[in-house]
Amino acid sequence: MKDRDMKIAVVGGGSTYTPELIDGLAKRATELSLTEVSLYDINAPRLQTVGHFSQRMAHAIAPTLDVSLHSSLSDAVRDADFVVTQIRVGGQKARQRDEERGKKHGILGQETTGVGGFAKAMRTIPEILKIAAAIAQHAPRAHLINFTNPVAIVTQALLNHSNVPTIGLCNIPLGFRMDFAKLLGVSPESLEIDSVGLNHLSFIRGVRHCGQDILPRLIREASGEAGKPANLPDLEYPDGFIEALGMIPSGYLRYYFMRRETIAEQAAKEKTRAALVTEVEEELLEYYADPNHVDKPASLEKRGGAFYSHAAFEVIEAIAHDTGAVLTVNIQNGATVRDLPEDACIEVPCKVNKGGAHPLAQRPLEPEIRGMIQHVKAYEELTVRAAMTSSRRDAILALTSHPLMPSVAVAIEIVDEIGPVLGLR
């Protein structure tokens, strides 16, 4: 990129995650030549509360960094170098309904997996494409970094239905790297991690340190905490399963490999994850509203999203400074994984430079994981199609195709429950 001041726009700037991002960016403002972070949100009261706290915090860390607040999307993204999207269409109330719907039907309602992920994707894709259109018009040189869940499906829609350079990003791959480094007593930068799959459906097939593959050691020694985000049930795999698989699955694979147990856990909980997050957000917003507070609150850790700002910084730095850093991100497949369509969105290690993210070569998928990845990818493709057509027929076909859906009859019931809100025809 050019030697000039940098602007980053954050769409969904009223999120309680935003101060985590601002904290990380402010601490690295000099490295990035970052002079402005613009925050946009459709929820004006939230934007004011979170935004004013972000301004105070940024000023305390980097006095020359301007944090601006916007009610206009075009003004917020205008001339930005990077746009970070972290939107939640319908807010936590919609998430609550998704999770309750899952419990009602005896299936998982988690926000990225199964019926919850489907409903959220259907709400989100039309809005994220409007945002992409605004970026294309008002920030033609910008790179879009998408954190919006479900990252795999939303990023696939962006890659296939907009011309804005897009990278989908999740904090979990970085969390694995940090956890492994801590376990081994080495620096995170010294580890090379070979993973393959989709966002929240990935498998680590190799971990190298000083040229030596240490994955077998990690499989023996790694605790169940490695790579497990705060919103997953605390379940262990049966003894011997990971050793037999020979890979380390993302924490979200528990929803597939231990379906019975995770559904039982969901049914037994008095409160949904959405209800718990709402309580945490109320606590955070109260903290943010106090004009005396300028430091990131410890309670933000309850919200999840560890290493969120660090993950964003790594990608932004790699593009802005043309570093060629190897980072695990979500990009278009091309010919990388030959078992998947070329236009599929995949999550793999990539060399990231000023030209974007370039996937590293991958060996064919092992049969132990190939079918599951192909199955979920087909569901993701069908969900993007359903969101683009607003067709009840396409929505039913998409949801029925998900491997966690027990019956086409259940899929039809769910689609007809959410169809009026989505405007399905």
C-alpha positions in Angstrom: 0.0 0.0 0.0 1.0 3.6 -0.3 3.1 5.4 2.3 0.3 7.5 3.7 -2.0 7.8 6.7 -4.4 4.8 7.1 -8.2 4.9 7.8 -10.0 1.8 9.1 -13.9 1.8 9.1 -15.8 -0.5 11.5 -19.3 -1.5 10.4 -21.2 -2.6 13.5 -19.2 -0.1 15.6 -21.8 -0.3 18.4 -20.8 -3.9 19.2 -19.5 -4.5 22.7 -16.5 -6.1 20.9 -15.5 -2.8 19.5 -13.3 -1.6 22.4 -11.3 -4.8 22.1 -10.6 -3.9 18.5 -9.9 -0.2 19.3 -7.5 -1.1 22.1 -5.5 -3.3 19.8 -5.4 -0.9 16.9 -4.6 2.1 19.2 -1.6 0.3 20.6 -0.4 -0.4 17.0 -1.4 3.0 15.5 2.2 4.1 14.9 3.2 0.8 13.3 0.2 1.1 10.9 0.4 4.8 10.3 -3.2 4.7 11.5 -4.8 8.1 12.0 -8.6 7.4 11.9 -11.0 4.7 12.9 -14.5 5.4 11.9 -17.4 3.6 13.6 -20.8 3.1 12.0 -23.9 1.5 13.5 -27.6 1.7 12.9 -28.2 1.6 16.7 -27.5 5.2 17.6 -27.7 4.9 21.4 -25.3 1.9 21.3 -23.0 3.7 19.0 -22.8 6.7 21.3 -22.1 4.7 24.4 -19.5 2.3 22.8 -18.1 5.1 20.6 -17.5 7.6 23.3 -15.8 5.0 25.4 -13.7 4.0 22.4 -12.7 7.6 21.9 -11.6 8.0 25.5 -9.7 4.8 25.5 -8.0 5.5 22.1 -7.0 9.0 23.3 -5.4 7.6 26.4 -3.3 5.1 24.3 -2.7 7.1 21.1 -3.7 10.7 21.5 -3.4 11.4 17.8 -5.7 8.6 16.7 -9.1 10.0 15.7 -12.1 7.8 16.5 -15.1 9.2 14.6 -18.8 8.2 14.9 -21.2 8.0 11.9 -24.8 7.4 11.3 -24.2 7.3 7.5 -22.5 4.2 6.1 -21.2 6.1 3.1 -19.5 8.7 5.3 -18.0 6.0 7.6 -16.4 4.0 4.8 -15.4 6.8 2.5 -11.8 6.6 1.5 -11.1 3.8 4.0 -8.2 1.5 3.5 -9.8 -1.4 5.4 -13.4 -2.0 6.4 -14.1 -4.4 9.3 -17.6 -5.9 9.3 -19.0 -7.2 12.6 -22.8 -6.9 12.2 -25.6 -8.8 14.0 -28.8 -8.3 12.0 -31.7 -8.5 14.5 -29.4 -8.2 17.5 -29.3 -10.6 20.5 -33.1 -10.9 20.4 -32.9 -12.6 17.0 -30.1 -14.9 18.3 -32.3 -15.7 21.4 -35.2 -16.7 19.1 -32.8 -18.9 17.0 -31.6 -20.7 20.1 -35.0 -21.2 21.5 -36.2 -22.5 18.1 -33.4 -25.1 18.2 -34.5 -26.2 21.7 -38.1 -26.4 20.6 -37.3 -28.8 17.8 -34.7 -30.8 19.7 -31.8 -29.6 17.6 -28.9 -27.3 17.9 -29.6 -23.6 17.7 -26.0 -22.3 18.0 -25.4 -19.0 16.1 -23.0 -20.5 13.4 -24.1 -24.1 13.3 -27.4 -25.7 12.2 -30.6 -23.8 12.4 -29.1 -20.8 14.3 -26.4 -20.4 11.7 -28.9 -20.8 8.9 -31.3 -18.2 10.2 -28.5 -15.7 10.9 -27.0 -16.2 7.5 -30.3 -15.6 5.8 -30.8 -12.4 7.7 -27.3 -11.2 7.2 -26.4 -11.8 3.5 -28.7 -9.2 2.0 -27.4 -6.6 4.4 -23.7 -7.5 4.1 -24.0 -7.2 0.3 -25.5 -3.7 0.7 -22.4 -2.8 2.8 -20.1 -4.2 0.1 -21.8 -2.1 -2.5 -21.2 1.0 -0.4 -17.6 0.1 0.0 -17.2 -0.4 -3.7 -18.6 3.0 -4.4 -17.0 5.1 -1.6 -13.8 3.2 -0.7 -12.7 1.6 -4.0 -9.2 0.7 -2.7 -10.4 -0.9 0.6 -10.0 -4.4 1.7 -13.0 -5.9 3.6 -12.2 -8.0 6.6 -15.3 -9.9 7.6 -15.8 -11.1 11.2 -19.6 -11.4 10.9 -20.9 -14.8 11.7 -21.5 -17.3 10.3 -18.1 -16.3 8.7 -18.0 -19.1 6.2 -21.3 -18.4 4.6 -21.2 -14.6 4.8 -17.7 -14.5 3.4 -18.8 -16.9 0.6 -21.6 -14.6 -0.3 -19.2 -11.6 -0.4 -16.6 -13.5 -2.5 -19.1 -14.7 -5.0 -21.5 -11.7 -5.2 -19.3 -8.6 -4.8 -16.1 -7.3 -6.3 -14.7 -6.0 -3.0 -11.4 -7.7 -2.0 -12.6 -9.8 1.0 -11.0 -11.9 3.7 -13.1 -13.8 6.2 -11.5 -13.8 9.7 -12.0 -15.8 12.9 -10.0 -15.7 16.1 -10.0 -19.5 16.6 -7.0 -20.3 14.4 -5.0 -17.7 16.2 -6.3 -19.1 19.5 -5.0 -22.5 18.6 -1.6 -21.1 17.8 -1.5 -19.2 21.1 -2.6 -22.2 23.1 -0.1 -24.5 21.5 2.7 -22.0 22.0 1.8 -21.7 25.7 1.7 -25.5 26.1 5.1 -25.9 24.5 6.8 -22.9 26.0 7.7 -21.4 22.6 6.8 -18.2 20.7 3.6 -18.3 18.6 5.5 -17.0 15.6 7.8 -20.1 15.7 4.9 -22.5 15.0 3.8 -23.5 11.5 0.2 -24.8 11.6 -1.3 -26.8 8.7 -5.0 -26.7 8.9 -7.8 -27.3 6.3 -11.5 -27.0 6.1 -14.2 -24.4 6.6 -14.7 -21.8 9.3 -15.8 -23.6 12.5 -15.3 -26.9 10.6 -11.5 -27.2 10.3 -8.9 -29.8 11.1 -5.2 -29.3 12.1 -3.2 -31.8 10.2 0.3 -30.7 11.1 2.1 -28.5 13.6 5.8 -27.8 13.0 8.4 -26.2 15.3 12.0 -25.8 14.0 11.1 -28.1 11.1 9.9 -30.9 13.3 6.2 -32.1 13.2 5.0 -32.0 16.8 1.4 -32.7 16.1 1.6 -36.2 17.7 2.9 -34.7 20.9 0.2 -32.1 20.9 -2.5 -34.7 20.4 -1.1 -36.5 23.5 -0.6 -33.4 25.6 -3.1 -30.7 24.5 -6.0 -30.2 26.9 -9.6 -29.9 25.9 -9.2 -26.1 26.2 -7.1 -25.6 23.1 -9.0 -23.7 20.5 -12.3 -24.0 22.4 -14.1 -20.6 22.4 -16.1 -19.5 25.4 -19.5 -20.3 23.8 -18.9 -24.1 23.4 -20.0 -26.7 25.9 -17.2 -28.0 28.1 -17.2 -31.6 26.7 -14.3 -33.9 26.2 -14.0 -36.4 23.3 -14.0 -40.1 24.3 -10.6 -41.5 25.0 -8.7 -42.5 21.9 -10.8 -40.6 19.4 -8.4 -37.7 18.6 -5.5 -40.2 18.5 -7.4 -42.3 16.0 -8.3 -39.3 13.9 -4.7 -38.1 13.9 -5.8 -34.5 13.7 -7.1 -31.8 16.0 -10.6 -30.7 15.2 -11.9 -27.2 15.8 -14.0 -27.0 19.0 -17.1 -26.6 16.9 -16.7 -30.2 15.6 -18.1 -31.3 18.9 -21.5 -30.4 17.5 -21.0 -33.0 14.9 -19.0 -35.7 16.6 -20.9 -35.5 19.9 -24.3 -34.5 18.7 -26.3 -36.3 21.4 -24.2 -34.8 24.2 -24.3 -31.2 22.9 -28.1 -31.4 22.4 -28.5 -32.7 26.0 -26.3 -29.9 27.3 -28.3 -27.3 25.4 -31.6 -28.8 26.8 -30.3 -28.8 30.4 -29.2 -25.2 30.5 -31.6 -22.8 32.1 -30.4 -19.9 30.0 -29.4 -19.7 26.3 -26.0 -18.4 25.3 -27.9 -15.3 23.9 -29.4 -14.6 27.3 -26.0 -14.9 29.0 -24.4 -12.6 26.4 -27.2 -10.1 26.9 -26.4 -10.0 30.6 -22.7 -9.5 29.9 -23.5 -6.8 27.3 -25.6 -4.9 29.8 -22.7 -5.0 32.3 -20.3 -3.8 29.6 -22.5 -1.0 28.4 -22.9 0.3 31.9 -19.1 0.3 32.2 -18.7 2.0 28.9 -21.2 4.7 29.8 -19.2 5.9 32.8 -17.1 8.9 31.6 -14.4 8.1 34.1 -13.6 4.8 32.5 -10.8 4.7 29.9 -9.4 1.2 30.2 -10.7 -2.0 28.6 -12.8 -3.9 31.2 -11.8 -7.3 32.4 -15.4 -8.4 32.0 -15.0 -8.1 28.2 -13.3 -11.6 28.4 -16.7 -13.0 29.3 -18.0 -11.9 25.9 -15.6 -14.3 24.1 -13.5 -13.3 21.1 -10.0 -13.8 22.6 -7.3 -12.4 20.3 -9.9 -10.6 18.2 -7.9 -7.4 17.8 -4.6 -9.3 17.3 -6.1 -11.4 14.5 -7.3 -8.2 12.7 -4.0 -6.5 13.2 -2.1 -9.4 11.7 -4.1 -9.3 8.5 -4.1 -5.5 8.2 -0.3 -5.3 8.8 0.4 -8.1 6.3 -1.5 -6.3 3.6 -0.4 -2.7 4.4 3.3 -3.6 4.8 3.3 -6.4 2.2 4.9 -8.8 4.7 3.8 -12.1 3.2 2.9 -13.4 6.7 1.3 -16.8 6.7 -2.1 -16.5 8.4 -5.1 -18.8 8.5 -8.0 -17.0 6.9 -11.1 -17.5 4.8 -10.7 -17.1 1.1 -11.9 -18.5 -2.2 -10.7 -22.0 -2.9 -9.6 -21.9 -6.5 -7.6 -25.1 -7.0 -6.4 -25.3 -3.4 -8.6 -28.1 -2.1 -9.5 -30.2 -5.1 -12.2 -32.0 -3.2 -14.2 -28.7 -3.1 -15.7 -26.3 -5.8 -13.4 -23.6 -7.0 -15.8 -20.9 -5.8 -16.1 -22.4 -2.3 -15.0 -20.3 0.7 -12.4 -22.3 2.7 -10.3 -21.7 5.8 -6.6 -22.5 5.2 -3.2 -21.0 5.8 -2.5 -18.2 3.3 0.4 -16.0 2.4 -0.9 -12.5 3.0 0.6 -9.5 1.2 -0.5 -6.3 -0.5 -2.3 -8.4 -3.1 -4.5 -10.1 -0.5 -4.5 -13.7 0.7 -2.9 -16.4 -1.3 -3.7 -20.0 -0.1 -0.8 -22.4 0.5 -0.9 -25.8 -1.3 -3.0 -28.4 0.4 -2.9 -32.2 0.0 -6.2 -34.0 -0.7 -8.7 -34.3 2.1 -8.5 -37.5 4.1 -11.6 -39.7 3.8 -12.2 -39.3 7.6 -13.0 -35.6 7.1 -13.7 -35.3 3.4 -17.4 -36.3 3.5 -18.2 -34.0 6.4 -16.5 -31.0 4.8 -18.1 -31.5 1.4 -21.5 -32.0 3.1 -21.4 -28.8 5.1 -19.9 -26.9 2.1 -22.9 -28.0 0.0 -25.2 -26.7 2.7 -23.4 -23.3 2.8 -23.6 -23.0 -1.0 -27.4 -23.7 -0.9 -27.8 -21.2 1.9 -26.2 -18.4 -0.1 -28.4 -19.3 -3.0 -31.5 -19.2 -0.8 -30.5 -15.8 0.6 -30.0 -14.4 -2.9 -33.3 -15.7 -4.2 -35.5 -15.3 -1.1 -37.1 -18.5 -2.2 -38.9 -20.7 0.2 -38.1 -23.7 -1.9 -34.4 -22.9 -1.9 -34.5 -22.3 1.9 -36.0 -25.7 2.5 -33.5 -27.4 0.3 -30.6 -25.6 2.0 -31.7 -26.3 5.6 -32.6 -29.9 4.8 -29.1 -30.5 3.5 -27.4 -29.6 6.8 -26.0 -32.8 8.4 -27.5 -31.9 11.8 -31.0 -31.6 10.4 -33.0 -34.7 11.6 -35.9 -34.5 9.1 -37.1 -32.6 6.1 -40.4 -32.1 8.0 -38.5 -30.2 10.7 -36.7 -28.2 8.1 -40.0 -27.2 6.5 -41.5 -26.2 9.9 -38.5 -24.0 10.7 -38.4 -22.3 7.3 -42.1 -21.5 7.6 -41.5 -20.1 11.1 -38.8 -17.7 9.9 -40.0 -17.2 6.4 -42.3 -14.2 7.1 -39.5 -12.2 8.7 -37.1 -13.1 5.8 -39.7 -12.3 3.2 -39.5 -15.7 1.6 -41.7 -16.3 -1.4 
